[in-house]
Amino acid sequence: MAVNSRPAHPVILGQNQYGKAENRVVRITRDGATHHIKDLNVSVALSGDMDEVHYSGSNANVLPTDTTKNTVYAFAKEHGIESAEQFGIHLARHFVTSQQPIQRARIRIEEYAWERIEAAGSGSGGANEAAHSFVRKGQETRLTQITYDGGTWEVVSGLKDLVVMNSTDSEFWGYVKDKYTTLPEAHDRILATEVSGRWRFNWTDDEQRMPDWEESYEQTRKHMLRAFAETYSLSLQQTLYQMGARIIGHRGEIDEVRFSLPNKHHFLVDLEPFGLKNDNEVYFAADRPYGLIEATVLRNGCEARIPEDLTNL
């Protein structure tokens, strides 16, 4: 078979990529008797001069996906894991600069947080926390995606599965009503959602301006939660905007925030058949169907780049 087997008929190859998905790597850093954990799920996607492997099956330009897996583990040892973002930057730079056919690398990372188990008799300050015993946090999964094409970087971080609730200070009324509207207006309701959010950094390749990725995540999360808690909400859309605006206003390294917020509806249970009054105390938590509120908040003058569908990031 000829090496060059490009089809003569009008069918051509479109966008393509390949790599090793969901490489689970746990890095233990030992500081004497005290250990530190970084627990990541790393997915590598590479693209570039890959036409021939599709047209003829020639693997001359293909770095095996098994090699990308091995690189993840080797880099965990050689570079350590300071943060998910920094680890992804090391990997993306390596794949693009070490392999001529590879022109673009996309590294997606999920980080699973652990916290120390308190030892017996420990005080509120945690002075007696176990040095090497941990319990998985169940609050959220931290995310990051690093894309590098040899000249341009894009770092997008975020989180998913963070469930939050305000038990009051939320209303919903004054909306459009037609013959199919049955929803009663609410002047005191539960507002709950499961936050899926991404934020795009304005960092380029300037090592001097590289953010402190760990601090940036913690502070961004803090401002997002404070905005949720402190906003007297007349709609989930209003709360979403305040969350994004507060992040942009306090974190100069971030230019764009996108949220996908399902409205986790809580409906008052009718207790009148039992001779009981329900004074905003007993609710039915409905899991579906649910309202889904999505929007992007931008620094003025910046362009939106985060995809509308966050499952694609």
Residue frames as qw, qx, qy, qz and C-alpha x, y, z in Angstrom:
[[0.000, 0.889, 0.458, 0.000, 0.00, 0.00, 0.00],
 [0.363, 0.581, -0.047, 0.727, 1.27, 3.44, -0.86],
 [0.330, -0.236, -0.516, 0.754, 2.29, 5.55, 2.12],
 [0.193, 0.202, 0.070, -0.958, 0.28, 8.50, 0.83],
 [0.012, 0.347, 0.912, 0.220, -3.28, 7.25, 0.52],
 [0.197, 0.312, 0.261, -0.892, -5.24, 10.47, 0.63],
 [0.471, 0.488, 0.732, -0.067, -8.69, 9.89, -0.86],
 [0.183, 0.085, 0.479, 0.854, -9.32, 11.20, -4.37],
 [0.152, -0.657, -0.652, -0.347, -13.04, 11.65, -3.80],
 [0.051, -0.609, 0.077, -0.788, -14.37, 14.82, -2.09],
 [0.744, -0.621, -0.238, -0.067, -14.13, 13.54, 1.48],
 [0.373, 0.567, -0.455, 0.576, -11.52, 15.15, 3.70],
 [0.573, -0.324, -0.616, 0.433, -10.42, 14.83, 7.31],
 [0.188, -0.855, -0.108, -0.472, -11.65, 17.47, 9.72],
 [0.228, -0.707, 0.488, -0.458, -10.56, 18.42, 13.22],
 [0.906, -0.100, -0.411, 0.017, -8.97, 15.53, 15.07],
 [0.159, -0.699, 0.568, -0.403, -7.06, 14.79, 18.24],
 [0.870, -0.107, -0.481, 0.001, -5.90, 11.82, 20.23],
 [0.008, -0.584, 0.588, -0.560, -4.38, 11.06, 23.59],
 [0.426, -0.161, -0.858, 0.237, -4.81, 9.19, 26.86],
 [0.405, -0.581, -0.124, -0.695, -7.86, 10.04, 28.94],
 [0.733, -0.583, 0.021, -0.351, -8.34, 9.83, 32.70],
 [0.648, 0.253, -0.577, 0.428, -4.87, 9.04, 33.94],
 [0.612, -0.764, -0.117, -0.165, -5.30, 8.82, 37.72],
 [0.590, 0.329, -0.437, 0.594, -2.15, 10.00, 39.48],
 [0.571, -0.806, -0.139, -0.061, -1.71, 10.45, 43.24],
 [0.503, 0.514, -0.384, 0.579, 1.43, 12.27, 44.36],
 [0.674, -0.689, -0.230, 0.132, 2.53, 12.03, 47.99],
 [0.311, 0.693, -0.335, 0.558, 4.96, 14.68, 49.20],
 [0.765, -0.443, -0.399, 0.245, 6.68, 13.71, 52.43],
 [0.040, 0.762, -0.267, 0.589, 7.68, 16.52, 54.75],
 [0.110, -0.333, 0.799, -0.489, 9.18, 14.44, 57.49],
 [0.146, 0.219, 0.935, -0.238, 6.33, 12.62, 59.20],
 [0.392, 0.577, 0.328, -0.637, 3.78, 14.98, 57.62],
 [0.371, 0.161, 0.756, 0.514, 2.49, 14.02, 54.19],
 [0.338, 0.496, 0.033, -0.800, 0.70, 16.10, 51.54],
 [0.516, 0.285, 0.794, 0.149, -1.56, 14.66, 48.83],
 [0.352, 0.437, -0.244, -0.791, -2.35, 15.75, 45.29],
 [0.487, 0.217, 0.846, -0.010, -4.93, 13.49, 43.63],
 [0.289, 0.498, -0.255, -0.777, -5.51, 14.21, 39.93],
 [0.691, 0.368, 0.620, 0.050, -7.36, 12.76, 36.96],
 [0.044, -0.619, 0.370, 0.691, -5.40, 13.92, 33.89],
 [0.721, 0.498, 0.479, 0.049, -6.61, 13.70, 30.27],
 [0.237, -0.496, 0.441, 0.710, -4.21, 14.49, 27.41],
 [0.651, 0.636, 0.414, -0.017, -5.38, 15.39, 23.88],
 [0.336, -0.463, 0.434, 0.696, -2.84, 16.09, 21.12],
 [0.630, 0.693, 0.348, -0.039, -3.35, 17.39, 17.59],
 [0.153, -0.695, 0.438, 0.549, -1.16, 18.48, 14.69],
 [0.404, 0.474, -0.621, -0.476, 0.21, 16.81, 11.57],
 [0.460, -0.064, 0.853, -0.239, -1.89, 13.68, 11.86],
 [0.667, 0.396, -0.146, -0.614, -3.53, 13.42, 8.43],
 [0.457, 0.391, -0.770, -0.213, -1.53, 10.40, 7.25],
 [0.111, -0.074, 0.934, -0.332, -2.36, 8.15, 10.17],
 [0.559, 0.357, 0.459, -0.591, -6.04, 8.60, 9.29],
 [0.623, 0.563, -0.254, -0.480, -5.64, 8.30, 5.51],
 [0.657, 0.425, -0.619, -0.071, -3.09, 5.50, 5.24],
 [0.902, -0.409, -0.135, -0.017, -2.52, 4.20, 8.74],
 [0.615, 0.396, -0.360, 0.579, 1.09, 5.43, 8.85],
 [0.601, -0.743, -0.263, 0.131, 2.11, 5.95, 12.48],
 [0.637, 0.290, -0.130, 0.703, 5.25, 7.93, 11.64],
 [0.001, -0.510, 0.126, -0.851, 3.98, 11.06, 13.40],
 [0.693, -0.542, -0.285, -0.380, 2.12, 9.33, 16.23],
 [0.002, 0.402, -0.728, 0.556, 3.35, 9.48, 19.80],
 [0.436, -0.279, -0.851, -0.092, 1.67, 6.46, 21.43],
 [0.488, -0.671, -0.106, -0.548, -1.05, 7.24, 23.92],
 [0.866, -0.370, -0.265, 0.209, 0.72, 4.86, 26.28],
 [0.549, 0.175, -0.174, 0.798, 3.69, 7.24, 26.16],
 [0.172, -0.588, -0.028, -0.790, 1.50, 10.18, 27.12],
 [0.782, -0.551, -0.227, -0.183, 0.28, 8.14, 30.10],
 [0.819, -0.142, -0.223, 0.509, 3.84, 7.37, 31.14],
 [0.285, 0.441, -0.070, 0.848, 4.75, 11.04, 30.80],
 [0.474, -0.691, -0.130, -0.530, 2.04, 12.01, 33.26],
 [0.863, -0.477, -0.139, 0.087, 3.45, 9.67, 35.90],
 [0.720, 0.100, -0.104, 0.678, 7.07, 10.57, 35.21],
 [0.083, 0.586, 0.002, 0.806, 6.32, 14.30, 35.44],
 [0.641, -0.695, -0.169, -0.278, 4.57, 13.74, 38.77],
 [0.844, -0.346, -0.063, 0.406, 7.93, 12.53, 40.03],
 [0.591, 0.214, 0.077, 0.774, 10.25, 14.87, 38.13],
 [0.018, 0.476, 0.090, 0.875, 8.30, 18.12, 38.56],
 [0.004, -0.260, -0.723, 0.640, 6.03, 17.32, 41.49],
 [0.066, -0.641, -0.633, -0.429, 2.48, 18.68, 41.54],
 [0.127, -0.059, -0.313, 0.940, 2.45, 22.20, 42.92],
 [0.475, 0.371, 0.313, -0.734, -1.00, 22.82, 41.47],
 [0.677, 0.410, 0.610, 0.035, -3.21, 21.31, 38.79],
 [0.405, 0.905, 0.018, -0.129, -2.60, 24.34, 36.57],
 [0.096, -0.787, 0.582, 0.181, 1.19, 24.26, 36.90],
 [0.580, -0.119, 0.798, 0.111, 1.29, 20.50, 36.28],
 [0.634, 0.616, 0.466, -0.019, -0.84, 20.92, 33.15],
 [0.229, 0.931, -0.223, -0.176, 1.42, 23.71, 31.89],
 [0.334, -0.546, 0.742, 0.196, 4.49, 21.47, 32.26],
 [0.623, 0.181, 0.756, 0.082, 2.78, 18.69, 30.30],
 [0.525, 0.798, 0.275, -0.106, 1.42, 20.89, 27.51],
 [0.072, 0.882, -0.411, -0.219, 4.78, 22.60, 26.97],
 [0.463, -0.361, 0.791, 0.173, 6.55, 19.24, 26.87],
 [0.653, 0.356, 0.666, 0.057, 4.31, 17.63, 24.25],
 [0.451, 0.879, 0.137, -0.078, 4.34, 20.63, 21.89],
 [0.037, 0.890, -0.441, -0.112, 8.04, 21.40, 22.14],
 [0.461, -0.420, 0.775, 0.101, 9.41, 17.84, 22.17],
 [0.539, 0.259, 0.781, 0.178, 7.45, 16.36, 19.25],
 [0.036, -0.210, 0.359, 0.909, 7.56, 18.24, 15.93],
 [0.154, -0.332, -0.762, -0.534, 4.30, 16.82, 14.50],
 [0.262, -0.660, -0.665, 0.231, 2.37, 17.85, 17.63],
 [0.164, 0.425, 0.118, 0.882, 1.19, 21.44, 17.26],
 [0.436, -0.481, 0.061, -0.759, -1.38, 21.71, 20.02],
 [0.363, -0.101, -0.879, 0.293, -1.85, 20.06, 23.40],
 [0.501, -0.514, -0.065, -0.693, -4.92, 20.22, 25.59],
 [0.324, 0.025, -0.848, 0.419, -4.59, 19.02, 29.18],
 [0.556, -0.525, -0.185, -0.617, -7.75, 18.57, 31.23],
 [0.322, 0.115, -0.799, 0.494, -7.41, 17.89, 34.95],
 [0.620, -0.627, -0.260, -0.393, -9.86, 17.07, 37.69],
 [0.223, 0.362, -0.690, 0.586, -8.50, 17.43, 41.23],
 [0.686, -0.506, -0.489, -0.185, -9.96, 15.55, 44.18],
 [0.074, -0.679, 0.408, -0.605, -9.38, 17.24, 47.51],
 [0.716, -0.264, -0.612, 0.208, -8.42, 15.52, 50.75],
 [0.236, -0.770, 0.242, -0.540, -8.41, 16.90, 54.28],
 [0.263, 0.289, -0.830, 0.398, -6.62, 15.64, 57.33],
 [0.660, -0.491, -0.546, -0.159, -8.41, 13.53, 59.92],
 [0.250, -0.733, 0.345, -0.530, -8.32, 15.09, 63.35],
 [0.474, 0.091, -0.819, 0.310, -6.55, 12.99, 65.95],
 [0.535, -0.634, -0.558, 0.015, -8.23, 12.26, 69.28],
 [0.480, -0.657, -0.245, 0.527, -8.11, 15.25, 71.61],
 [0.383, 0.204, 0.235, 0.870, -7.29, 17.76, 68.90],
 [0.029, 0.570, 0.361, -0.738, -8.49, 21.30, 69.45],
 [0.483, 0.786, 0.332, -0.197, -10.29, 23.58, 67.07],
 [0.081, 0.838, -0.401, -0.361, -6.96, 24.78, 65.75],
 [0.919, 0.365, -0.131, -0.066, -6.18, 21.34, 64.41],
 [0.086, -0.778, 0.618, -0.075, -2.84, 21.14, 66.20],
 [0.498, -0.249, 0.827, -0.078, -3.26, 17.40, 66.58],
 [0.776, 0.456, -0.112, -0.420, -4.33, 16.63, 63.04],
 [0.897, -0.069, 0.395, 0.185, -3.12, 13.25, 61.82],
 [0.154, -0.647, 0.480, 0.572, 0.09, 13.66, 59.85],
 [0.104, 0.249, -0.806, -0.526, -0.77, 11.07, 57.22],
 [0.163, 0.399, 0.899, -0.074, -4.45, 10.17, 57.54],
 [0.163, 0.127, -0.220, -0.953, -6.98, 11.82, 55.24],
 [0.400, 0.486, 0.746, -0.216, -10.65, 11.81, 54.30],
 [0.246, 0.301, 0.548, 0.741, -11.90, 12.75, 50.84],
 [0.187, 0.323, 0.224, -0.901, -13.72, 16.07, 50.73],
 [0.296, 0.444, 0.832, 0.155, -17.15, 15.80, 49.18],
 [0.115, 0.686, 0.233, -0.679, -17.80, 19.45, 48.43],
 [0.570, 0.760, -0.050, -0.309, -16.71, 19.85, 44.82],
 [0.832, 0.073, 0.310, 0.455, -14.32, 18.71, 42.11],
 [0.068, -0.797, 0.216, 0.560, -11.72, 21.23, 41.03],
 [0.771, 0.482, 0.366, 0.199, -11.06, 21.50, 37.28],
 [0.059, -0.756, 0.296, 0.581, -8.52, 23.01, 34.93],
 [0.799, 0.464, 0.326, 0.199, -7.82, 22.91, 31.20],
 [0.240, -0.700, 0.355, 0.571, -4.53, 24.05, 29.69],
 [0.757, 0.568, 0.296, 0.129, -4.19, 24.52, 25.93],
 [0.265, -0.718, 0.386, 0.515, -0.89, 25.33, 24.21],
 [0.793, 0.577, 0.194, 0.024, -0.09, 25.58, 20.49],
 [0.750, 0.120, 0.060, 0.647, 3.57, 26.54, 20.72],
 [0.223, 0.356, 0.021, 0.907, 2.87, 30.27, 20.87],
 [0.407, -0.427, -0.010, -0.808, -0.35, 30.88, 22.76],
 [0.141, -0.088, -0.902, 0.398, -1.51, 29.64, 26.15],
 [0.507, -0.419, -0.188, -0.729, -5.06, 29.40, 27.43],
 [0.193, -0.025, -0.871, 0.450, -5.75, 28.40, 31.05],
 [0.555, -0.379, -0.215, -0.709, -9.33, 27.83, 32.12],
 [0.156, 0.031, -0.888, 0.431, -10.04, 26.59, 35.64],
 [0.549, -0.311, -0.152, -0.761, -13.19, 25.99, 37.62],
 [0.212, -0.089, 0.881, -0.413, -15.24, 23.54, 39.62],
 [0.561, -0.182, -0.554, -0.588, -18.32, 21.34, 39.47],
 [0.635, -0.334, -0.696, 0.003, -20.69, 19.61, 41.90],
 [0.165, 0.012, -0.494, 0.854, -20.62, 22.41, 44.49],
 [0.272, -0.626, -0.678, -0.272, -24.11, 22.43, 46.06],
 [0.114, 0.013, -0.344, 0.932, -25.16, 25.66, 47.80],
 [0.214, -0.649, -0.701, -0.206, -28.39, 26.89, 49.37],
 [0.081, -0.170, 0.277, -0.942, -29.93, 30.06, 50.78],
 [0.086, -0.406, -0.898, 0.147, -32.91, 29.19, 52.97],
 [0.076, 0.856, 0.432, -0.273, -34.32, 32.74, 52.65],
 [0.090, -0.697, 0.223, 0.676, -33.52, 36.15, 51.10],
 [0.108, -0.044, 0.771, 0.626, -34.77, 34.91, 47.74],
 [0.497, 0.485, 0.399, -0.599, -37.91, 35.85, 45.82],
 [0.159, 0.025, 0.754, 0.637, -39.37, 35.16, 42.37],
 [0.255, 0.687, 0.609, -0.305, -42.32, 37.20, 41.15],
 [0.198, 0.763, -0.075, -0.611, -43.40, 39.68, 38.45],
 [0.279, -0.191, 0.801, 0.495, -42.69, 37.21, 35.64],
 [0.425, 0.120, -0.474, -0.762, -44.61, 36.75, 32.38],
 [0.444, 0.128, 0.815, -0.350, -47.83, 34.77, 32.77],
 [0.420, 0.111, -0.550, -0.713, -49.89, 33.08, 30.09],
 [0.814, -0.163, -0.105, -0.547, -52.67, 30.48, 30.04],
 [0.861, 0.061, -0.493, 0.112, -50.16, 27.71, 30.85],
 [0.169, 0.460, -0.558, 0.670, -48.65, 29.42, 33.90],
 [0.720, -0.518, -0.432, -0.164, -49.43, 27.71, 37.20],
 [0.602, -0.007, -0.453, 0.658, -46.38, 28.66, 39.26],
 [0.295, -0.902, -0.314, 0.010, -47.35, 30.89, 42.21],
 [0.240, 0.784, -0.281, 0.499, -45.26, 33.95, 42.92],
 [0.783, -0.349, -0.372, 0.357, -42.79, 33.53, 45.77],
 [0.027, -0.899, 0.138, -0.415, -41.73, 36.30, 48.14],
 [0.384, -0.642, 0.635, -0.194, -39.70, 34.05, 50.42],
 [0.960, 0.204, -0.127, -0.140, -38.24, 30.90, 48.93],
 [0.735, -0.405, 0.436, 0.324, -35.29, 28.51, 49.13],
 [0.536, 0.773, -0.302, -0.152, -32.64, 29.18, 46.49],
 [0.702, -0.391, 0.574, 0.158, -30.40, 26.19, 45.85],
 [0.689, 0.661, -0.247, -0.166, -28.14, 25.20, 42.99],
 [0.871, -0.207, 0.298, 0.331, -25.27, 22.89, 42.07],
 [0.115, 0.895, -0.239, -0.359, -22.56, 25.19, 40.76],
 [0.806, 0.157, 0.336, 0.462, -20.64, 24.32, 37.62],
 [0.080, 0.975, -0.034, -0.202, -18.30, 27.21, 36.82],
 [0.786, 0.150, 0.140, 0.584, -15.26, 27.98, 34.71],
 [0.047, -0.961, 0.025, 0.272, -13.02, 31.05, 34.67],
 [0.778, 0.472, 0.051, 0.412, -10.44, 32.05, 32.06],
 [0.521, -0.636, 0.049, 0.567, -7.12, 33.57, 33.04],
 [0.413, 0.908, -0.051, -0.040, -5.43, 36.38, 31.13],
 [0.534, -0.604, 0.513, 0.295, -1.99, 34.85, 31.74],
 [0.704, 0.634, -0.291, -0.133, 0.26, 34.40, 28.71],
 [0.899, 0.109, -0.287, 0.311, 3.82, 33.05, 28.84],
 [0.068, 0.737, -0.347, 0.575, 5.17, 35.64, 31.26],
 [0.663, -0.166, -0.663, 0.306, 6.71, 33.68, 34.14],
 [0.156, 0.083, -0.403, 0.898, 6.90, 36.87, 36.21],
 [0.456, -0.101, 0.032, -0.883, 3.13, 37.37, 35.99],
 [0.495, -0.131, -0.839, -0.183, 2.12, 33.76, 36.53],
 [0.584, -0.560, 0.018, -0.588, -0.66, 33.61, 39.15],
 [0.154, -0.236, 0.884, -0.373, -0.34, 31.70, 42.37],
 [0.465, -0.129, -0.703, -0.523, -2.73, 29.02, 41.13],
 [0.381, -0.328, -0.823, 0.266, -3.60, 27.64, 44.56],
 [0.038, -0.355, -0.377, 0.855, -4.35, 31.05, 46.06],
 [0.281, 0.077, -0.371, -0.882, -6.27, 32.08, 42.96],
 [0.435, -0.262, -0.811, -0.291, -8.58, 29.06, 43.24],
 [0.314, -0.410, -0.712, 0.476, -9.22, 29.53, 46.94],
 [0.016, 0.332, 0.165, -0.928, -9.90, 33.26, 46.58],
 [0.321, -0.019, -0.544, -0.775, -12.10, 32.83, 43.50],
 [0.421, -0.347, -0.835, -0.064, -14.14, 30.18, 45.28],
 [0.218, -0.394, -0.553, 0.701, -14.41, 32.44, 48.33],
 [0.153, 0.227, -0.065, -0.960, -15.69, 35.43, 46.36],
 [0.384, -0.137, -0.722, -0.558, -18.14, 33.24, 44.43],
 [0.398, -0.411, -0.804, 0.160, -19.61, 31.83, 47.65],
 [0.124, -0.370, -0.378, 0.840, -19.75, 35.22, 49.36],
 [0.249, 0.068, -0.322, -0.911, -21.62, 36.70, 46.42],
 [0.436, -0.285, -0.794, -0.312, -24.11, 33.82, 46.55],
 [0.378, -0.434, -0.700, 0.423, -24.61, 34.29, 50.29],
 [0.144, -0.397, -0.240, 0.874, -24.77, 38.10, 50.31],
 [0.151, -0.072, -0.476, -0.864, -27.02, 38.70, 47.30],
 [0.453, 0.329, 0.585, -0.587, -30.69, 39.27, 48.14],
 [0.140, -0.042, 0.811, 0.567, -31.94, 37.41, 45.10],
 [0.563, 0.391, 0.196, -0.701, -34.92, 38.25, 42.94],
 [0.887, 0.401, -0.116, -0.197, -33.85, 35.63, 40.39],
 [0.865, -0.238, 0.289, 0.332, -31.13, 33.02, 39.99],
 [0.598, 0.621, 0.134, 0.489, -29.95, 35.03, 36.97],
 [0.117, -0.927, 0.139, -0.329, -29.28, 38.01, 39.23],
 [0.743, -0.587, 0.318, 0.058, -27.33, 35.82, 41.68],
 [0.861, 0.201, 0.243, 0.398, -25.29, 34.30, 38.84],
 [0.377, 0.795, 0.005, 0.476, -24.30, 37.75, 37.58],
 [0.372, -0.868, 0.237, -0.227, -23.28, 38.90, 41.06],
 [0.884, -0.305, 0.295, 0.196, -21.13, 35.79, 41.51],
 [0.744, 0.387, 0.202, 0.506, -19.30, 36.40, 38.24],
 [0.124, 0.892, -0.009, 0.435, -19.03, 40.16, 38.76],
 [0.575, -0.783, 0.230, -0.052, -17.51, 39.73, 42.20],
 [0.873, -0.097, 0.286, 0.383, -14.88, 37.33, 40.86],
 [0.547, 0.600, 0.168, 0.559, -13.94, 39.70, 38.03],
 [0.125, -0.926, 0.017, -0.356, -13.92, 42.67, 40.38],
 [0.613, -0.723, 0.315, -0.038, -11.58, 41.04, 42.92],
 [0.783, -0.183, 0.491, 0.334, -9.35, 38.81, 40.78],
 [0.221, 0.795, -0.263, -0.501, -7.35, 40.76, 38.21],
 [0.178, -0.340, 0.857, 0.344, -5.94, 37.58, 36.66],
 [0.328, 0.368, 0.870, 0.023, -9.40, 36.49, 35.46],
 [0.121, 0.151, -0.300, -0.934, -11.17, 38.00, 32.43],
 [0.599, -0.063, -0.470, -0.645, -14.14, 35.67, 31.91],
 [0.275, -0.053, 0.860, -0.426, -16.43, 33.57, 34.09],
 [0.563, -0.069, -0.524, -0.635, -19.15, 31.20, 32.91],
 [0.343, -0.090, 0.782, -0.512, -21.65, 29.48, 35.15],
 [0.516, -0.175, -0.689, -0.478, -24.19, 26.72, 34.59],
 [0.184, -0.111, 0.668, -0.713, -26.62, 26.73, 37.53],
 [0.372, -0.353, -0.794, -0.326, -29.48, 24.24, 37.74],
 [0.396, -0.404, 0.222, -0.794, -32.24, 25.56, 39.97],
 [0.287, -0.080, -0.938, 0.176, -32.67, 22.84, 42.59],
 [0.415, -0.447, -0.231, -0.758, -36.33, 23.52, 43.21],
 [0.115, -0.149, -0.839, 0.511, -37.80, 23.27, 46.71],
 [0.363, -0.408, -0.437, -0.715, -41.60, 23.34, 46.76],
 [0.359, -0.226, 0.537, -0.729, -43.72, 23.91, 49.87],
 [0.170, -0.178, -0.967, -0.070, -45.59, 20.77, 50.86],
 [0.488, -0.393, -0.210, -0.750, -49.37, 21.16, 51.23],
 [0.171, 0.017, -0.875, 0.453, -50.00, 20.18, 54.86],
 [0.462, -0.107, 0.098, -0.875, -53.61, 21.42, 55.00],
 [0.745, -0.105, -0.554, -0.357, -55.06, 17.89, 54.49],
 [0.612, -0.135, -0.678, 0.383, -53.48, 17.05, 57.85],
 [0.358, -0.876, -0.318, -0.060, -54.79, 20.17, 59.55],
 [0.631, -0.440, 0.031, 0.638, -51.32, 21.69, 59.66],
 [0.246, 0.962, -0.007, -0.117, -50.05, 25.10, 58.54],
 [0.813, 0.081, 0.125, 0.563, -46.83, 25.15, 56.51],
 [0.061, -0.984, 0.004, 0.165, -45.16, 28.45, 57.38],
 [0.475, 0.768, -0.420, 0.084, -42.21, 28.09, 54.97],
 [0.503, -0.579, 0.617, -0.177, -40.88, 25.16, 56.99],
 [0.689, -0.026, 0.722, 0.062, -41.47, 21.90, 55.12],
 [0.398, 0.636, -0.373, -0.545, -40.39, 21.52, 51.48],
 [0.917, 0.185, 0.346, 0.068, -40.28, 18.85, 48.81],
 [0.167, -0.649, 0.535, 0.514, -36.88, 18.77, 47.08],
 [0.827, 0.499, 0.206, -0.156, -37.50, 18.03, 43.39],
 [0.550, -0.383, 0.530, 0.519, -34.61, 16.65, 41.36],
 [0.080, -0.046, 0.639, 0.764, -36.22, 17.01, 37.90],
 [0.560, 0.582, 0.125, 0.577, -37.27, 18.72, 35.79],
 [0.438, -0.640, -0.165, 0.609, -35.29, 21.78, 36.77],
 [0.286, 0.957, 0.002, -0.041, -34.63, 25.27, 35.53],
 [0.791, -0.069, 0.139, 0.592, -31.14, 25.67, 34.07],
 [0.060, 0.991, 0.011, -0.116, -29.59, 29.13, 34.19],
 [0.779, -0.026, 0.215, 0.588, -26.38, 29.73, 32.20],
 [0.209, 0.975, 0.044, 0.067, -24.44, 32.88, 31.41],
 [0.714, 0.136, -0.101, 0.680, -20.98, 34.36, 30.88],
 [0.216, -0.960, -0.084, 0.157, -19.69, 37.40, 32.79],
 [0.729, 0.381, 0.036, 0.568, -16.81, 39.30, 31.16],
 [0.348, -0.537, -0.029, 0.768, -14.33, 41.98, 32.02],
 [0.392, 0.849, 0.169, -0.310, -15.31, 44.98, 29.90],
 [0.259, 0.791, -0.464, -0.302, -13.49, 44.88, 26.57],
 [0.266, -0.325, 0.903, 0.090, -12.73, 41.16, 26.69],
 [0.602, 0.169, -0.541, -0.562, -13.98, 38.47, 24.33],
 [0.819, -0.195, 0.397, -0.365, -15.93, 35.39, 25.42],
 [0.375, 0.470, -0.778, -0.183, -14.00, 32.16, 24.74],
 [0.295, -0.093, 0.897, -0.316, -15.37, 29.63, 27.22],
 [0.213, -0.172, -0.824, -0.497, -17.76, 27.24, 25.40],
 [0.559, -0.310, -0.037, -0.768, -21.47, 27.55, 26.14],
 [0.929, -0.211, -0.248, -0.177, -21.63, 23.85, 27.01],
 [0.254, -0.760, 0.562, -0.206, -19.31, 23.42, 29.99],
 [0.909, -0.125, 0.397, -0.026, -19.30, 19.64, 29.56],
 [0.788, 0.557, 0.012, 0.261, -17.10, 20.28, 26.51],
 [0.167, 0.796, -0.394, 0.428, -14.44, 21.92, 28.68]]
